């Protein structure tokens, strides 16, 4: 991800777009259960929304700085942040009731 993309994905404008439009629209009518895996949270703007909707959120992020920053920011919340590669996830089969990814 380049600098402009990283800046935009952490901006107030993107947070508003996610909160008001993209996330509610994407999740409308879906039953993901209470234990959701988030793949690639980046700076965690979607994590902020998801942890208010689900009982437990586990986020896997490949970038060490982003994972560490998100871990600090959500400490004490119903979120577990794992630094790792989503192509080689360290989770057992059926660990989650649903999964989402809002970034590519």
Backbone as JSON, one array per atom type, in Angstrom:
{
  "sequence": "XXXXXXXXXXXXXXXXXXXXXXXXXXXXXXXXXXXXXXXXXXXXXXXXXXXXXXXXXXXXXXXXXXXXXXXXXXXXXXXXXXXXXXXXXXXXXXXXXXXXXXXX",
  "N": [[0.85, -1.15, 0.0], [0.6, 2.21, -0.85], [1.75, 5.47, 0.33], [-0.29, 7.45, 0.07], [-2.61, 5.93, -0.16], [-2.52, 4.63, 2.34], [-2.77, 6.89, 4.01], [-5.35, 7.83, 3.24], [-6.95, 5.63, 3.96], [-6.94, 5.86, 6.65], [-8.23, 8.16, 7.21], [-10.61, 10.71, 8.34], [-12.7, 11.13, 6.53], [-12.83, 8.66, 5.11], [-13.45, 7.02, 7.27], [-16.02, 7.94, 7.89], [-17.4, 7.28, 5.53], [-17.18, 4.49, 5.62], [-18.56, 3.95, 8.04], [-21.15, 4.99, 7.68], [-22.01, 4.09, 5.22], [-20.61, 1.85, 3.67], [-19.96, -0.4, 5.46], [-22.45, -0.91, 6.94], [-24.15, -1.41, 4.7], [-22.88, -3.61, 3.49], [-23.08, -5.58, 5.48], [-25.78, -5.86, 5.82], [-28.55, -7.86, 6.37], [-27.01, -10.14, 6.75], [-26.0, -12.9, 8.75], [-23.52, -13.21, 10.74], [-22.91, -14.38, 13.08], [-21.48, -14.41, 16.4], [-18.73, -14.4, 16.73], [-16.37, -13.11, 15.02], [-14.09, -13.05, 12.3], [-11.82, -10.71, 11.11], [-10.19, -9.87, 8.23], [-7.24, -8.33, 7.36], [-7.27, -5.58, 8.64], [-5.9, -3.16, 8.49], [-5.48, 0.19, 9.42], [-7.56, -0.07, 11.19], [-10.15, 1.08, 11.1], [-12.48, -0.2, 10.26], [-12.53, -2.17, 12.17], [-13.22, -0.73, 14.43], [-15.93, -0.32, 13.97], [-16.92, -2.92, 13.67], [-16.45, -4.19, 16.16], [-18.39, -3.14, 17.74], [-20.65, -4.33, 16.84], [-20.47, -7.08, 17.08], [-19.91, -9.9, 19.28], [-17.27, -10.87, 19.69], [-14.3, -10.02, 18.06], [-11.74, -10.96, 15.93], [-8.85, -9.83, 14.53], [-6.7, -10.11, 11.8], [-3.64, -8.98, 10.74], [-1.12, -8.23, 8.45], [0.93, -6.31, 8.39], [3.38, -5.3, 10.57], [3.61, -2.79, 12.0], [1.03, -1.66, 11.73], [-0.52, -3.67, 12.93], [0.52, -3.64, 15.58], [-0.12, -1.02, 16.36], [-2.93, -1.11, 16.22], [-3.44, -3.1, 18.14], [-2.69, -1.77, 20.5], [-4.55, 0.32, 20.47], [-7.06, -0.93, 20.73], [-6.95, -2.25, 23.09], [-8.32, -3.93, 25.81], [-10.83, -3.99, 24.74], [-13.33, -5.99, 23.01], [-11.69, -7.29, 21.14], [-9.26, -9.14, 19.44], [-6.07, -8.87, 18.22], [-4.08, -10.15, 15.74], [-0.86, -10.46, 14.51], [-0.13, -11.41, 11.38], [-0.09, -13.53, 8.42], [-2.67, -13.68, 6.18], [-2.89, -15.7, 4.35], [-1.87, -17.86, 5.53], [-3.16, -18.64, 8.01], [-3.23, -18.93, 11.58], [-5.32, -20.37, 12.78], [-7.62, -22.81, 14.01], [-9.84, -24.96, 12.14], [-13.18, -23.87, 11.74], [-13.11, -21.91, 13.74], [-14.36, -19.51, 13.85], [-17.5, -17.76, 13.56], [-18.13, -16.26, 11.41], [-16.69, -14.26, 8.73], [-14.98, -11.35, 7.53], [-13.72, -8.97, 5.15], [-12.62, -5.86, 4.39], [-10.8, -4.57, 2.88], [-8.46, -4.52, 0.15]],
  "CA": [[0.0, 0.0, 0.0], [1.43, 3.41, -0.89], [1.5, 6.47, 1.38], [-1.58, 8.12, -0.12], [-3.62, 4.92, 0.2], [-2.46, 4.47, 3.8], [-3.34, 8.1, 4.62], [-6.79, 7.87, 2.99], [-7.61, 4.57, 4.72], [-6.97, 6.27, 8.06], [-8.79, 9.51, 7.29], [-11.96, 10.92, 8.85], [-13.62, 10.95, 5.41], [-12.99, 7.23, 4.88], [-14.16, 6.49, 8.44], [-17.44, 8.29, 7.74], [-17.92, 6.47, 4.42], [-17.31, 3.13, 6.14], [-19.54, 3.9, 9.12], [-22.49, 5.34, 7.23], [-22.41, 3.41, 3.99], [-20.05, 0.57, 3.22], [-20.11, -1.51, 6.4], [-23.87, -1.29, 7.11], [-24.68, -1.97, 3.45], [-22.28, -4.93, 3.28], [-23.53, -6.52, 6.5], [-27.24, -5.91, 5.87], [-29.16, -9.16, 6.12], [-26.1, -11.25, 7.0], [-25.83, -13.38, 10.11], [-22.14, -13.66, 10.89], [-22.72, -14.93, 14.42], [-20.91, -13.52, 17.42], [-17.28, -14.52, 16.78], [-16.07, -12.75, 13.63], [-12.71, -12.83, 11.87], [-11.61, -9.6, 10.18], [-8.93, -10.07, 7.52], [-6.64, -7.11, 6.83], [-7.92, -4.38, 9.16], [-5.13, -1.93, 8.26], [-5.47, 1.05, 10.6], [-8.59, -0.5, 12.12], [-11.4, 1.83, 11.08], [-13.58, -1.16, 10.23], [-12.52, -2.84, 13.47], [-13.98, 0.14, 15.33], [-17.36, -0.54, 13.7], [-17.25, -4.33, 13.87], [-16.46, -4.63, 17.56], [-19.65, -2.69, 18.34], [-21.74, -5.16, 16.28], [-20.27, -8.5, 17.34], [-19.42, -10.21, 20.62], [-15.82, -11.01, 19.65], [-13.68, -9.8, 16.75], [-10.32, -11.26, 15.81], [-8.34, -9.18, 13.32], [-5.37, -10.55, 11.4], [-3.0, -7.92, 9.95], [0.23, -8.64, 8.08], [1.9, -5.23, 8.62], [3.68, -5.23, 12.0], [3.3, -1.48, 12.6], [-0.41, -1.51, 11.81], [-1.0, -4.63, 13.94], [0.89, -3.14, 16.91], [-0.91, 0.18, 16.63], [-4.31, -1.53, 16.47], [-3.44, -3.8, 19.43], [-2.68, -0.75, 21.57], [-5.76, 1.13, 20.42], [-8.25, -1.68, 21.12], [-6.68, -2.96, 24.33], [-9.45, -3.92, 26.73], [-12.09, -4.17, 23.99], [-13.62, -7.36, 22.6], [-10.94, -7.47, 19.9], [-7.94, -9.75, 19.5], [-5.33, -8.54, 17.0], [-3.0, -11.09, 15.44], [0.03, -10.1, 13.39], [0.07, -12.63, 10.61], [-0.39, -13.61, 7.01], [-4.0, -14.27, 6.0], [-2.82, -16.9, 3.51], [-1.39, -18.94, 6.4], [-3.73, -18.27, 9.31], [-2.93, -19.87, 12.65], [-6.56, -20.72, 13.47], [-8.21, -24.11, 13.72], [-11.06, -24.92, 11.35], [-14.41, -23.5, 12.43], [-12.83, -21.06, 14.91], [-15.17, -18.29, 13.77], [-18.85, -17.92, 13.02], [-18.18, -15.5, 10.18], [-15.46, -13.55, 8.39], [-15.12, -10.19, 6.65], [-12.54, -8.24, 4.73], [-13.06, -4.63, 3.74], [-9.68, -3.97, 2.14], [-7.81, -5.46, -0.75]],
  "C": [[0.91, 1.23, 0.0], [0.99, 4.41, 0.18], [0.13, 7.13, 1.27], [-2.72, 7.16, 0.26], [-3.67, 4.74, 1.71], [-3.08, 5.68, 4.5], [-4.87, 8.1, 4.45], [-7.53, 6.84, 3.83], [-7.63, 4.84, 6.22], [-7.65, 7.61, 8.27], [-10.21, 9.54, 7.86], [-12.99, 10.68, 7.75], [-13.88, 9.46, 5.17], [-13.75, 6.58, 6.04], [-15.66, 6.76, 8.32], [-18.09, 7.44, 6.64], [-18.14, 5.02, 4.88], [-18.48, 3.01, 7.1], [-20.97, 4.11, 8.64], [-22.95, 4.5, 6.05], [-21.91, 2.0, 3.81], [-20.31, -0.57, 4.19], [-21.58, -1.87, 6.63], [-24.46, -1.94, 5.86], [-24.16, -3.4, 3.23], [-22.85, -5.97, 4.24], [-25.05, -6.69, 6.55], [-27.75, -7.3, 5.49], [-28.26, -10.36, 6.36], [-26.1, -11.62, 8.48], [-24.44, -13.98, 10.22], [-21.88, -14.29, 12.25], [-22.07, -13.92, 15.34], [-19.39, -13.52, 17.47], [-16.73, -14.35, 15.37], [-14.57, -12.53, 13.42], [-12.7, -11.68, 10.87], [-10.23, -9.78, 9.55], [-8.45, -8.73, 6.97], [-7.26, -5.82, 7.33], [-7.17, -3.08, 8.88], [-5.12, -1.09, 9.52], [-6.61, 0.77, 11.58], [-9.89, 0.29, 12.13], [-12.6, 0.89, 11.0], [-13.67, -1.94, 11.54], [-13.34, -2.04, 14.48], [-15.49, -0.07, 15.18], [-17.74, -1.97, 14.08], [-17.34, -4.71, 15.34], [-17.69, -4.12, 18.31], [-20.83, -3.56, 17.9], [-21.65, -6.62, 16.69], [-19.67, -8.71, 18.73], [-17.91, -10.29, 20.7], [-15.34, -10.82, 18.22], [-12.21, -10.16, 16.87], [-9.87, -10.68, 14.48], [-6.94, -9.69, 13.03], [-4.81, -9.54, 10.4], [-1.55, -8.31, 9.7], [1.3, -7.58, 8.41], [2.15, -5.06, 10.12], [3.3, -3.9, 12.66], [1.8, -1.27, 12.75], [-1.0, -2.44, 12.87], [-0.7, -4.12, 15.35], [0.06, -1.92, 17.3], [-2.35, -0.19, 16.98], [-4.41, -2.25, 17.81], [-3.51, -2.8, 20.59], [-4.0, -0.01, 21.63], [-6.99, 0.39, 20.93], [-8.05, -2.49, 22.4], [-7.87, -2.81, 25.28], [-10.8, -4.07, 26.05], [-12.25, -5.65, 23.64], [-12.95, -7.71, 21.27], [-9.59, -8.13, 20.21], [-7.26, -9.45, 18.17], [-4.16, -9.5, 16.88], [-2.18, -10.52, 14.3], [0.29, -11.38, 12.63], [-0.39, -12.51, 9.18], [-1.72, -14.33, 6.82], [-3.98, -15.48, 5.08], [-2.32, -18.1, 4.3], [-1.86, -18.67, 7.82], [-3.51, -19.36, 10.35], [-4.17, -20.35, 13.42], [-7.04, -22.1, 13.05], [-9.47, -23.92, 12.87], [-12.26, -24.62, 12.25], [-14.17, -22.72, 13.72], [-13.76, -19.87, 14.98], [-16.54, -18.6, 13.2], [-19.04, -17.16, 11.72], [-16.87, -14.78, 9.95], [-15.77, -12.42, 7.44], [-13.75, -9.65, 6.27], [-13.0, -7.03, 3.95], [-11.95, -3.95, 2.96], [-9.09, -5.0, 1.21], [-6.37, -5.1, -0.93]]
}
